[in-house]
Amino acid sequence: MKKHGVSDVARSTGLNRESIYKINGKIKPRWETIFKLMKALNLPLTMKSI
């Protein structure tokens, strides 16, 4: 798995580093932000019934 620095992720997503650092459980990010981060980190979105 490739390592990603915050600057790399910020560049890939178009978000600034400060916005990424704020996503630590204290704020509720928009779905668009989560999706951009998942795409930049190459994380798949899967659904599973429970």
mmCIF entry with sequence, helices, sheets and N, C-alpha, C, O atoms, coordinates in Angstrom:
data_MODEL
# 
_entry.id   MODEL 
# 
_entity.id                         1 
_entity.type                       polymer 
_entity.pdbx_number_of_molecules   1 
# 
_entity_poly.entity_id                      1 
_entity_poly.type                           'polypeptide(L)' 
_entity_poly.nstd_linkage                   no 
_entity_poly.nstd_monomer                   no 
_entity_poly.pdbx_seq_one_letter_code       MKKHGVSDVARSTGLNRESIYKINGKIKPRWETIFKLMKALNLPLTMKSI 
_entity_poly.pdbx_seq_one_letter_code_can   MKKHGVSDVARSTGLNRESIYKINGKIKPRWETIFKLMKALNLPLTMKSI 
_entity_poly.pdbx_strand_id                 A 
# 
loop_
_entity_poly_seq.entity_id 
_entity_poly_seq.num 
_entity_poly_seq.mon_id 
_entity_poly_seq.hetero 
1 1  MET n 
1 2  LYS n 
1 3  LYS n 
1 4  HIS n 
1 5  GLY n 
1 6  VAL n 
1 7  SER n 
1 8  ASP n 
1 9  VAL n 
1 10 ALA n 
1 11 ARG n 
1 12 SER n 
1 13 THR n 
1 14 GLY n 
1 15 LEU n 
1 16 ASN n 
1 17 ARG n 
1 18 GLU n 
1 19 SER n 
1 20 ILE n 
1 21 TYR n 
1 22 LYS n 
1 23 ILE n 
1 24 ASN n 
1 25 GLY n 
1 26 LYS n 
1 27 ILE n 
1 28 LYS n 
1 29 PRO n 
1 30 ARG n 
1 31 TRP n 
1 32 GLU n 
1 33 THR n 
1 34 ILE n 
1 35 PHE n 
1 36 LYS n 
1 37 LEU n 
1 38 MET n 
1 39 LYS n 
1 40 ALA n 
1 41 LEU n 
1 42 ASN n 
1 43 LEU n 
1 44 PRO n 
1 45 LEU n 
1 46 THR n 
1 47 MET n 
1 48 LYS n 
1 49 SER n 
1 50 ILE n 
# 
_struct_asym.id          A 
_struct_asym.entity_id   1 
# 
loop_
_struct_conf.conf_type_id 
_struct_conf.id 
_struct_conf.pdbx_PDB_helix_id 
_struct_conf.beg_label_comp_id 
_struct_conf.beg_label_asym_id 
_struct_conf.beg_label_seq_id 
_struct_conf.pdbx_beg_PDB_ins_code 
_struct_conf.end_label_comp_id 
_struct_conf.end_label_asym_id 
_struct_conf.end_label_seq_id 
_struct_conf.pdbx_end_PDB_ins_code 
_struct_conf.beg_auth_comp_id 
_struct_conf.beg_auth_asym_id 
_struct_conf.beg_auth_seq_id 
_struct_conf.end_auth_comp_id 
_struct_conf.end_auth_asym_id 
_struct_conf.end_auth_seq_id 
_struct_conf.pdbx_PDB_helix_class 
_struct_conf.details 
_struct_conf.pdbx_PDB_helix_length 
HELX_P HELX_P1 AA1 VAL A 6  ? THR A 13 ? VAL A 6  THR A 13 1 ? 8  
HELX_P HELX_P2 AA2 ARG A 17 ? LYS A 22 ? ARG A 17 LYS A 22 1 ? 6  
HELX_P HELX_P3 AA3 TRP A 31 ? ALA A 40 ? TRP A 31 ALA A 40 1 ? 10 
# 
_struct_conf_type.id          HELX_P 
_struct_conf_type.criteria    ? 
_struct_conf_type.reference   ? 
# 
loop_
_atom_site.group_PDB 
_atom_site.id 
_atom_site.type_symbol 
_atom_site.label_atom_id 
_atom_site.label_alt_id 
_atom_site.label_comp_id 
_atom_site.label_asym_id 
_atom_site.label_entity_id 
_atom_site.label_seq_id 
_atom_site.pdbx_PDB_ins_code 
_atom_site.Cartn_x 
_atom_site.Cartn_y 
_atom_site.Cartn_z 
_atom_site.occupancy 
_atom_site.B_iso_or_equiv 
_atom_site.pdbx_formal_charge 
_atom_site.auth_seq_id 
_atom_site.auth_comp_id 
_atom_site.auth_asym_id 
_atom_site.auth_atom_id 
_atom_site.pdbx_PDB_model_num 
ATOM 1   N N  . MET A 1 1  ? 0.847   -1.179 0.000  1.00 0.00 ? 1  MET A N  1 
ATOM 2   C CA . MET A 1 1  ? 0.000   0.000  0.000  1.00 0.00 ? 1  MET A CA 1 
ATOM 3   C C  . MET A 1 1  ? 0.891   1.242  0.000  1.00 0.00 ? 1  MET A C  1 
ATOM 4   O O  . MET A 1 1  ? 1.872   1.316  0.740  1.00 0.00 ? 1  MET A O  1 
ATOM 5   N N  . LYS A 1 2  ? 0.542   2.191  -0.822 1.00 0.00 ? 2  LYS A N  1 
ATOM 6   C CA . LYS A 1 2  ? 1.321   3.417  -0.937 1.00 0.00 ? 2  LYS A CA 1 
ATOM 7   C C  . LYS A 1 2  ? 1.015   4.354  0.227  1.00 0.00 ? 2  LYS A C  1 
ATOM 8   O O  . LYS A 1 2  ? -0.137  4.504  0.632  1.00 0.00 ? 2  LYS A O  1 
ATOM 9   N N  . LYS A 1 3  ? 2.055   4.979  0.754  1.00 0.00 ? 3  LYS A N  1 
ATOM 10  C CA . LYS A 1 3  ? 1.865   5.969  1.809  1.00 0.00 ? 3  LYS A CA 1 
ATOM 11  C C  . LYS A 1 3  ? 1.485   7.300  1.181  1.00 0.00 ? 3  LYS A C  1 
ATOM 12  O O  . LYS A 1 3  ? 1.967   7.663  0.108  1.00 0.00 ? 3  LYS A O  1 
ATOM 13  N N  . HIS A 1 4  ? 0.613   8.013  1.872  1.00 0.00 ? 4  HIS A N  1 
ATOM 14  C CA . HIS A 1 4  ? 0.158   9.316  1.402  1.00 0.00 ? 4  HIS A CA 1 
ATOM 15  C C  . HIS A 1 4  ? 0.407   10.340 2.488  1.00 0.00 ? 4  HIS A C  1 
ATOM 16  O O  . HIS A 1 4  ? -0.001  10.146 3.633  1.00 0.00 ? 4  HIS A O  1 
ATOM 17  N N  . GLY A 1 5  ? 1.065   11.418 2.145  1.00 0.00 ? 5  GLY A N  1 
ATOM 18  C CA . GLY A 1 5  ? 1.216   12.527 3.071  1.00 0.00 ? 5  GLY A CA 1 
ATOM 19  C C  . GLY A 1 5  ? 0.010   13.446 2.949  1.00 0.00 ? 5  GLY A C  1 
ATOM 20  O O  . GLY A 1 5  ? -0.710  13.408 1.951  1.00 0.00 ? 5  GLY A O  1 
ATOM 21  N N  . VAL A 1 6  ? -0.201  14.254 3.947  1.00 0.00 ? 6  VAL A N  1 
ATOM 22  C CA . VAL A 1 6  ? -1.341  15.162 3.938  1.00 0.00 ? 6  VAL A CA 1 
ATOM 23  C C  . VAL A 1 6  ? -1.263  16.109 2.744  1.00 0.00 ? 6  VAL A C  1 
ATOM 24  O O  . VAL A 1 6  ? -2.287  16.423 2.136  1.00 0.00 ? 6  VAL A O  1 
ATOM 25  N N  . SER A 1 7  ? -0.071  16.564 2.405  1.00 0.00 ? 7  SER A N  1 
ATOM 26  C CA . SER A 1 7  ? 0.084   17.464 1.254  1.00 0.00 ? 7  SER A CA 1 
ATOM 27  C C  . SER A 1 7  ? -0.307  16.760 -0.045 1.00 0.00 ? 7  SER A C  1 
ATOM 28  O O  . SER A 1 7  ? -0.949  17.361 -0.906 1.00 0.00 ? 7  SER A O  1 
ATOM 29  N N  . ASP A 1 8  ? 0.076   15.496 -0.187 1.00 0.00 ? 8  ASP A N  1 
ATOM 30  C CA . ASP A 1 8  ? -0.296  14.729 -1.380 1.00 0.00 ? 8  ASP A CA 1 
ATOM 31  C C  . ASP A 1 8  ? -1.806  14.556 -1.483 1.00 0.00 ? 8  ASP A C  1 
ATOM 32  O O  . ASP A 1 8  ? -2.392  14.728 -2.551 1.00 0.00 ? 8  ASP A O  1 
ATOM 33  N N  . VAL A 1 9  ? -2.424  14.214 -0.360 1.00 0.00 ? 9  VAL A N  1 
ATOM 34  C CA . VAL A 1 9  ? -3.875  14.026 -0.349 1.00 0.00 ? 9  VAL A CA 1 
ATOM 35  C C  . VAL A 1 9  ? -4.579  15.347 -0.642 1.00 0.00 ? 9  VAL A C  1 
ATOM 36  O O  . VAL A 1 9  ? -5.551  15.379 -1.396 1.00 0.00 ? 9  VAL A O  1 
ATOM 37  N N  . ALA A 1 10 ? -4.094  16.434 -0.051 1.00 0.00 ? 10 ALA A N  1 
ATOM 38  C CA . ALA A 1 10 ? -4.690  17.748 -0.300 1.00 0.00 ? 10 ALA A CA 1 
ATOM 39  C C  . ALA A 1 10 ? -4.616  18.097 -1.779 1.00 0.00 ? 10 ALA A C  1 
ATOM 40  O O  . ALA A 1 10 ? -5.587  18.589 -2.355 1.00 0.00 ? 10 ALA A O  1 
ATOM 41  N N  . ARG A 1 11 ? -3.476  17.845 -2.386 1.00 0.00 ? 11 ARG A N  1 
ATOM 42  C CA . ARG A 1 11 ? -3.295  18.133 -3.814 1.00 0.00 ? 11 ARG A CA 1 
ATOM 43  C C  . ARG A 1 11 ? -4.250  17.283 -4.654 1.00 0.00 ? 11 ARG A C  1 
ATOM 44  O O  . ARG A 1 11 ? -4.847  17.790 -5.603 1.00 0.00 ? 11 ARG A O  1 
ATOM 45  N N  . SER A 1 12 ? -4.403  16.011 -4.322 1.00 0.00 ? 12 SER A N  1 
ATOM 46  C CA . SER A 1 12 ? -5.265  15.094 -5.081 1.00 0.00 ? 12 SER A CA 1 
ATOM 47  C C  . SER A 1 12 ? -6.732  15.456 -4.974 1.00 0.00 ? 12 SER A C  1 
ATOM 48  O O  . SER A 1 12 ? -7.484  15.318 -5.939 1.00 0.00 ? 12 SER A O  1 
ATOM 49  N N  . THR A 1 13 ? -7.142  15.921 -3.799 1.00 0.00 ? 13 THR A N  1 
ATOM 50  C CA . THR A 1 13 ? -8.558  16.186 -3.557 1.00 0.00 ? 13 THR A CA 1 
ATOM 51  C C  . THR A 1 13 ? -8.982  17.612 -3.871 1.00 0.00 ? 13 THR A C  1 
ATOM 52  O O  . THR A 1 13 ? -10.167 17.878 -4.071 1.00 0.00 ? 13 THR A O  1 
ATOM 53  N N  . GLY A 1 14 ? -8.029  18.523 -3.916 1.00 0.00 ? 14 GLY A N  1 
ATOM 54  C CA . GLY A 1 14 ? -8.381  19.924 -4.101 1.00 0.00 ? 14 GLY A CA 1 
ATOM 55  C C  . GLY A 1 14 ? -8.757  20.595 -2.789 1.00 0.00 ? 14 GLY A C  1 
ATOM 56  O O  . GLY A 1 14 ? -9.172  21.754 -2.779 1.00 0.00 ? 14 GLY A O  1 
ATOM 57  N N  . LEU A 1 15 ? -8.614  19.867 -1.675 1.00 0.00 ? 15 LEU A N  1 
ATOM 58  C CA . LEU A 1 15 ? -8.875  20.438 -0.357 1.00 0.00 ? 15 LEU A CA 1 
ATOM 59  C C  . LEU A 1 15 ? -7.581  21.032 0.183  1.00 0.00 ? 15 LEU A C  1 
ATOM 60  O O  . LEU A 1 15 ? -6.492  20.680 -0.270 1.00 0.00 ? 15 LEU A O  1 
ATOM 61  N N  . ASN A 1 16 ? -7.704  21.932 1.151  1.00 0.00 ? 16 ASN A N  1 
ATOM 62  C CA . ASN A 1 16 ? -6.477  22.433 1.755  1.00 0.00 ? 16 ASN A CA 1 
ATOM 63  C C  . ASN A 1 16 ? -6.114  21.568 2.963  1.00 0.00 ? 16 ASN A C  1 
ATOM 64  O O  . ASN A 1 16 ? -6.966  20.861 3.502  1.00 0.00 ? 16 ASN A O  1 
ATOM 65  N N  . ARG A 1 17 ? -4.870  21.624 3.378  1.00 0.00 ? 17 ARG A N  1 
ATOM 66  C CA . ARG A 1 17 ? -4.377  20.778 4.462  1.00 0.00 ? 17 ARG A CA 1 
ATOM 67  C C  . ARG A 1 17 ? -5.135  21.027 5.759  1.00 0.00 ? 17 ARG A C  1 
ATOM 68  O O  . ARG A 1 17 ? -5.399  20.091 6.513  1.00 0.00 ? 17 ARG A O  1 
ATOM 69  N N  . GLU A 1 18 ? -5.484  22.271 6.021  1.00 0.00 ? 18 GLU A N  1 
ATOM 70  C CA . GLU A 1 18 ? -6.193  22.606 7.254  1.00 0.00 ? 18 GLU A CA 1 
ATOM 71  C C  . GLU A 1 18 ? -7.539  21.898 7.312  1.00 0.00 ? 18 GLU A C  1 
ATOM 72  O O  . GLU A 1 18 ? -7.945  21.426 8.374  1.00 0.00 ? 18 GLU A O  1 
ATOM 73  N N  . SER A 1 19 ? -8.233  21.819 6.182  1.00 0.00 ? 19 SER A N  1 
ATOM 74  C CA . SER A 1 19 ? -9.526  21.138 6.135  1.00 0.00 ? 19 SER A CA 1 
ATOM 75  C C  . SER A 1 19 ? -9.371  19.659 6.435  1.00 0.00 ? 19 SER A C  1 
ATOM 76  O O  . SER A 1 19 ? -10.201 19.072 7.129  1.00 0.00 ? 19 SER A O  1 
ATOM 77  N N  . ILE A 1 20 ? -8.320  19.059 5.919  1.00 0.00 ? 20 ILE A N  1 
ATOM 78  C CA . ILE A 1 20 ? -8.088  17.634 6.149  1.00 0.00 ? 20 ILE A CA 1 
ATOM 79  C C  . ILE A 1 20 ? -7.771  17.384 7.623  1.00 0.00 ? 20 ILE A C  1 
ATOM 80  O O  . ILE A 1 20 ? -8.253  16.412 8.205  1.00 0.00 ? 20 ILE A O  1 
ATOM 81  N N  . TYR A 1 21 ? -6.970  18.247 8.222  1.00 0.00 ? 21 TYR A N  1 
ATOM 82  C CA . TYR A 1 21 ? -6.639  18.087 9.629  1.00 0.00 ? 21 TYR A CA 1 
ATOM 83  C C  . TYR A 1 21 ? -7.863  18.228 10.522 1.00 0.00 ? 21 TYR A C  1 
ATOM 84  O O  . TYR A 1 21 ? -7.908  17.621 11.592 1.00 0.00 ? 21 TYR A O  1 
ATOM 85  N N  . LYS A 1 22 ? -8.858  19.012 10.114 1.00 0.00 ? 22 LYS A N  1 
ATOM 86  C CA . LYS A 1 22 ? -10.063 19.202 10.922 1.00 0.00 ? 22 LYS A CA 1 
ATOM 87  C C  . LYS A 1 22 ? -10.934 17.956 10.960 1.00 0.00 ? 22 LYS A C  1 
ATOM 88  O O  . LYS A 1 22 ? -11.776 17.823 11.848 1.00 0.00 ? 22 LYS A O  1 
ATOM 89  N N  . ILE A 1 23 ? -10.751 17.047 10.021 1.00 0.00 ? 23 ILE A N  1 
ATOM 90  C CA . ILE A 1 23 ? -11.568 15.839 9.975  1.00 0.00 ? 23 ILE A CA 1 
ATOM 91  C C  . ILE A 1 23 ? -10.963 14.827 10.943 1.00 0.00 ? 23 ILE A C  1 
ATOM 92  O O  . ILE A 1 23 ? -10.240 13.914 10.544 1.00 0.00 ? 23 ILE A O  1 
ATOM 93  N N  . ASN A 1 24 ? -11.270 15.008 12.196 1.00 0.00 ? 24 ASN A N  1 
ATOM 94  C CA . ASN A 1 24 ? -10.731 14.127 13.229 1.00 0.00 ? 24 ASN A CA 1 
ATOM 95  C C  . ASN A 1 24 ? -11.803 13.745 14.228 1.00 0.00 ? 24 ASN A C  1 
ATOM 96  O O  . ASN A 1 24 ? -11.502 13.399 15.370 1.00 0.00 ? 24 ASN A O  1 
ATOM 97  N N  . GLY A 1 25 ? -13.039 13.807 13.804 1.00 0.00 ? 25 GLY A N  1 
ATOM 98  C CA . GLY A 1 25 ? -14.139 13.445 14.689 1.00 0.00 ? 25 GLY A CA 1 
ATOM 99  C C  . GLY A 1 25 ? -14.824 14.628 15.337 1.00 0.00 ? 25 GLY A C  1 
ATOM 100 O O  . GLY A 1 25 ? -15.873 14.465 15.960 1.00 0.00 ? 25 GLY A O  1 
ATOM 101 N N  . LYS A 1 26 ? -14.258 15.817 15.204 1.00 0.00 ? 26 LYS A N  1 
ATOM 102 C CA . LYS A 1 26 ? -14.854 16.990 15.833 1.00 0.00 ? 26 LYS A CA 1 
ATOM 103 C C  . LYS A 1 26 ? -15.843 17.708 14.929 1.00 0.00 ? 26 LYS A C  1 
ATOM 104 O O  . LYS A 1 26 ? -16.647 18.514 15.397 1.00 0.00 ? 26 LYS A O  1 
ATOM 105 N N  . ILE A 1 27 ? -15.783 17.417 13.640 1.00 0.00 ? 27 ILE A N  1 
ATOM 106 C CA . ILE A 1 27 ? -16.714 18.037 12.701 1.00 0.00 ? 27 ILE A CA 1 
ATOM 107 C C  . ILE A 1 27 ? -17.407 16.944 11.914 1.00 0.00 ? 27 ILE A C  1 
ATOM 108 O O  . ILE A 1 27 ? -16.972 15.793 11.915 1.00 0.00 ? 27 ILE A O  1 
ATOM 109 N N  . LYS A 1 28 ? -18.480 17.306 11.248 1.00 0.00 ? 28 LYS A N  1 
ATOM 110 C CA . LYS A 1 28 ? -19.190 16.370 10.395 1.00 0.00 ? 28 LYS A CA 1 
ATOM 111 C C  . LYS A 1 28 ? -18.921 16.761 8.941  1.00 0.00 ? 28 LYS A C  1 
ATOM 112 O O  . LYS A 1 28 ? -19.563 17.670 8.415  1.00 0.00 ? 28 LYS A O  1 
ATOM 113 N N  . PRO A 1 29 ? -17.978 16.083 8.295  1.00 0.00 ? 29 PRO A N  1 
ATOM 114 C CA . PRO A 1 29 ? -17.661 16.440 6.905  1.00 0.00 ? 29 PRO A CA 1 
ATOM 115 C C  . PRO A 1 29 ? -18.794 16.072 5.964  1.00 0.00 ? 29 PRO A C  1 
ATOM 116 O O  . PRO A 1 29 ? -19.576 15.161 6.238  1.00 0.00 ? 29 PRO A O  1 
ATOM 117 N N  . ARG A 1 30 ? -18.873 16.781 4.867  1.00 0.00 ? 30 ARG A N  1 
ATOM 118 C CA . ARG A 1 30 ? -19.864 16.482 3.839  1.00 0.00 ? 30 ARG A CA 1 
ATOM 119 C C  . ARG A 1 30 ? -19.478 15.201 3.116  1.00 0.00 ? 30 ARG A C  1 
ATOM 120 O O  . ARG A 1 30 ? -18.305 14.826 3.081  1.00 0.00 ? 30 ARG A O  1 
ATOM 121 N N  . TRP A 1 31 ? -20.470 14.533 2.539  1.00 0.00 ? 31 TRP A N  1 
ATOM 122 C CA . TRP A 1 31 ? -20.227 13.307 1.791  1.00 0.00 ? 31 TRP A CA 1 
ATOM 123 C C  . TRP A 1 31 ? -19.229 13.560 0.662  1.00 0.00 ? 31 TRP A C  1 
ATOM 124 O O  . TRP A 1 31 ? -18.380 12.709 0.394  1.00 0.00 ? 31 TRP A O  1 
ATOM 125 N N  . GLU A 1 32 ? -19.313 14.692 0.010  1.00 0.00 ? 32 GLU A N  1 
ATOM 126 C CA . GLU A 1 32 ? -18.402 15.040 -1.083 1.00 0.00 ? 32 GLU A CA 1 
ATOM 127 C C  . GLU A 1 32 ? -16.945 15.005 -0.609 1.00 0.00 ? 32 GLU A C  1 
ATOM 128 O O  . GLU A 1 32 ? -16.065 14.527 -1.323 1.00 0.00 ? 32 GLU A O  1 
ATOM 129 N N  . THR A 1 33 ? -16.705 15.508 0.585  1.00 0.00 ? 33 THR A N  1 
ATOM 130 C CA . THR A 1 33 ? -15.353 15.522 1.145  1.00 0.00 ? 33 THR A CA 1 
ATOM 131 C C  . THR A 1 33 ? -14.866 14.106 1.426  1.00 0.00 ? 33 THR A C  1 
ATOM 132 O O  . THR A 1 33 ? -13.732 13.758 1.097  1.00 0.00 ? 33 THR A O  1 
ATOM 133 N N  . ILE A 1 34 ? -15.725 13.291 2.033  1.00 0.00 ? 34 ILE A N  1 
ATOM 134 C CA . ILE A 1 34 ? -15.362 11.902 2.324  1.00 0.00 ? 34 ILE A CA 1 
ATOM 135 C C  . ILE A 1 34 ? -15.065 11.157 1.028  1.00 0.00 ? 34 ILE A C  1 
ATOM 136 O O  . ILE A 1 34 ? -14.091 10.409 0.951  1.00 0.00 ? 34 ILE A O  1 
ATOM 137 N N  . PHE A 1 35 ? -15.896 11.357 0.014  1.00 0.00 ? 35 PHE A N  1 
ATOM 138 C CA . PHE A 1 35 ? -15.713 10.680 -1.258 1.00 0.00 ? 35 PHE A CA 1 
ATOM 139 C C  . PHE A 1 35 ? -14.390 11.083 -1.915 1.00 0.00 ? 35 PHE A C  1 
ATOM 140 O O  . PHE A 1 35 ? -13.682 10.235 -2.458 1.00 0.00 ? 35 PHE A O  1 
ATOM 141 N N  . LYS A 1 36 ? -14.061 12.367 -1.867 1.00 0.00 ? 36 LYS A N  1 
ATOM 142 C CA . LYS A 1 36 ? -12.785 12.840 -2.431 1.00 0.00 ? 36 LYS A CA 1 
ATOM 143 C C  . LYS A 1 36 ? -11.601 12.194 -1.724 1.00 0.00 ? 36 LYS A C  1 
ATOM 144 O O  . LYS A 1 36 ? -10.641 11.777 -2.371 1.00 0.00 ? 36 LYS A O  1 
ATOM 145 N N  . LEU A 1 37 ? -11.667 12.111 -0.396 1.00 0.00 ? 37 LEU A N  1 
ATOM 146 C CA . LEU A 1 37 ? -10.589 11.497 0.369  1.00 0.00 ? 37 LEU A CA 1 
ATOM 147 C C  . LEU A 1 37 ? -10.463 10.008 0.060  1.00 0.00 ? 37 LEU A C  1 
ATOM 148 O O  . LEU A 1 37 ? -9.356  9.492  -0.096 1.00 0.00 ? 37 LEU A O  1 
ATOM 149 N N  . MET A 1 38 ? -11.590 9.327  -0.027 1.00 0.00 ? 38 MET A N  1 
ATOM 150 C CA . MET A 1 38 ? -11.563 7.897  -0.344 1.00 0.00 ? 38 MET A CA 1 
ATOM 151 C C  . MET A 1 38 ? -10.956 7.654  -1.716 1.00 0.00 ? 38 MET A C  1 
ATOM 152 O O  . MET A 1 38 ? -10.169 6.726  -1.900 1.00 0.00 ? 38 MET A O  1 
ATOM 153 N N  . LYS A 1 39 ? -11.322 8.487  -2.672 1.00 0.00 ? 39 LYS A N  1 
ATOM 154 C CA . LYS A 1 39 ? -10.796 8.342  -4.029 1.00 0.00 ? 39 LYS A CA 1 
ATOM 155 C C  . LYS A 1 39 ? -9.287  8.607  -4.056 1.00 0.00 ? 39 LYS A C  1 
ATOM 156 O O  . LYS A 1 39 ? -8.537  7.874  -4.701 1.00 0.00 ? 39 LYS A O  1 
ATOM 157 N N  . ALA A 1 40 ? -8.848  9.650  -3.359 1.00 0.00 ? 40 ALA A N  1 
ATOM 158 C CA . ALA A 1 40 ? -7.422  9.997  -3.328 1.00 0.00 ? 40 ALA A CA 1 
ATOM 159 C C  . ALA A 1 40 ? -6.593  8.905  -2.664 1.00 0.00 ? 40 ALA A C  1 
ATOM 160 O O  . ALA A 1 40 ? -5.449  8.670  -3.051 1.00 0.00 ? 40 ALA A O  1 
ATOM 161 N N  . LEU A 1 41 ? -7.166  8.239  -1.669 1.00 0.00 ? 41 LEU A N  1 
ATOM 162 C CA . LEU A 1 41 ? -6.455  7.188  -0.943 1.00 0.00 ? 41 LEU A CA 1 
ATOM 163 C C  . LEU A 1 41 ? -6.689  5.802  -1.546 1.00 0.00 ? 41 LEU A C  1 
ATOM 164 O O  . LEU A 1 41 ? -6.191  4.796  -1.042 1.00 0.00 ? 41 LEU A O  1 
ATOM 165 N N  . ASN A 1 42 ? -7.456  5.774  -2.634 1.00 0.00 ? 42 ASN A N  1 
ATOM 166 C CA . ASN A 1 42 ? -7.764  4.526  -3.326 1.00 0.00 ? 42 ASN A CA 1 
ATOM 167 C C  . ASN A 1 42 ? -8.462  3.527  -2.396 1.00 0.00 ? 42 ASN A C  1 
ATOM 168 O O  . ASN A 1 42 ? -8.137  2.339  -2.387 1.00 0.00 ? 42 ASN A O  1 
ATOM 169 N N  . LEU A 1 43 ? -9.423  4.029  -1.616 1.00 0.00 ? 43 LEU A N  1 
ATOM 170 C CA . LEU A 1 43 ? -10.204 3.189  -0.719 1.00 0.00 ? 43 LEU A CA 1 
ATOM 171 C C  . LEU A 1 43 ? -11.532 2.864  -1.388 1.00 0.00 ? 43 LEU A C  1 
ATOM 172 O O  . LEU A 1 43 ? -12.259 3.777  -1.781 1.00 0.00 ? 43 LEU A O  1 
ATOM 173 N N  . PRO A 1 44 ? -11.865 1.582  -1.526 1.00 0.00 ? 44 PRO A N  1 
ATOM 174 C CA . PRO A 1 44 ? -13.120 1.221  -2.183 1.00 0.00 ? 44 PRO A CA 1 
ATOM 175 C C  . PRO A 1 44 ? -14.315 1.445  -1.253 1.00 0.00 ? 44 PRO A C  1 
ATOM 176 O O  . PRO A 1 44 ? -14.189 1.363  -0.031 1.00 0.00 ? 44 PRO A O  1 
ATOM 177 N N  . LEU A 1 45 ? -15.445 1.722  -1.839 1.00 0.00 ? 45 LEU A N  1 
ATOM 178 C CA . LEU A 1 45 ? -16.689 1.851  -1.106 1.00 0.00 ? 45 LEU A CA 1 
ATOM 179 C C  . LEU A 1 45 ? -17.472 0.573  -1.363 1.00 0.00 ? 45 LEU A C  1 
ATOM 180 O O  . LEU A 1 45 ? -17.814 0.269  -2.505 1.00 0.00 ? 45 LEU A O  1 
ATOM 181 N N  . THR A 1 46 ? -17.752 -0.163 -0.319 1.00 0.00 ? 46 THR A N  1 
ATOM 182 C CA . THR A 1 46 ? -18.521 -1.399 -0.459 1.00 0.00 ? 46 THR A CA 1 
ATOM 183 C C  . THR A 1 46 ? -19.705 -1.347 0.483  1.00 0.00 ? 46 THR A C  1 
ATOM 184 O O  . THR A 1 46 ? -19.667 -0.688 1.522  1.00 0.00 ? 46 THR A O  1 
ATOM 185 N N  . MET A 1 47 ? -20.756 -2.052 0.104  1.00 0.00 ? 47 MET A N  1 
ATOM 186 C CA . MET A 1 47 ? -21.942 -2.124 0.934  1.00 0.00 ? 47 MET A CA 1 
ATOM 187 C C  . MET A 1 47 ? -22.156 -3.570 1.316  1.00 0.00 ? 47 MET A C  1 
ATOM 188 O O  . MET A 1 47 ? -21.932 -4.485 0.523  1.00 0.00 ? 47 MET A O  1 
ATOM 189 N N  . LYS A 1 48 ? -22.592 -3.756 2.537  1.00 0.00 ? 48 LYS A N  1 
ATOM 190 C CA . LYS A 1 48 ? -22.798 -5.099 3.038  1.00 0.00 ? 48 LYS A CA 1 
ATOM 191 C C  . LYS A 1 48 ? -24.082 -5.103 3.862  1.00 0.00 ? 48 LYS A C  1 
ATOM 192 O O  . LYS A 1 48 ? -24.289 -4.220 4.694  1.00 0.00 ? 48 LYS A O  1 
ATOM 193 N N  . SER A 1 49 ? -24.927 -6.072 3.640  1.00 0.00 ? 49 SER A N  1 
ATOM 194 C CA . SER A 1 49 ? -26.142 -6.151 4.446  1.00 0.00 ? 49 SER A CA 1 
ATOM 195 C C  . SER A 1 49 ? -25.798 -6.738 5.813  1.00 0.00 ? 49 SER A C  1 
ATOM 196 O O  . SER A 1 49 ? -24.932 -7.603 5.944  1.00 0.00 ? 49 SER A O  1 
ATOM 197 N N  . ILE A 1 50 ? -26.487 -6.251 6.799  1.00 0.00 ? 50 ILE A N  1 
ATOM 198 C CA . ILE A 1 50 ? -26.228 -6.752 8.154  1.00 0.00 ? 50 ILE A CA 1 
ATOM 199 C C  . ILE A 1 50 ? -27.461 -7.391 8.719  1.00 0.00 ? 50 ILE A C  1 
ATOM 200 O O  . ILE A 1 50 ? -27.443 -7.874 9.851  1.00 0.00 ? 50 ILE A O  1 
# 
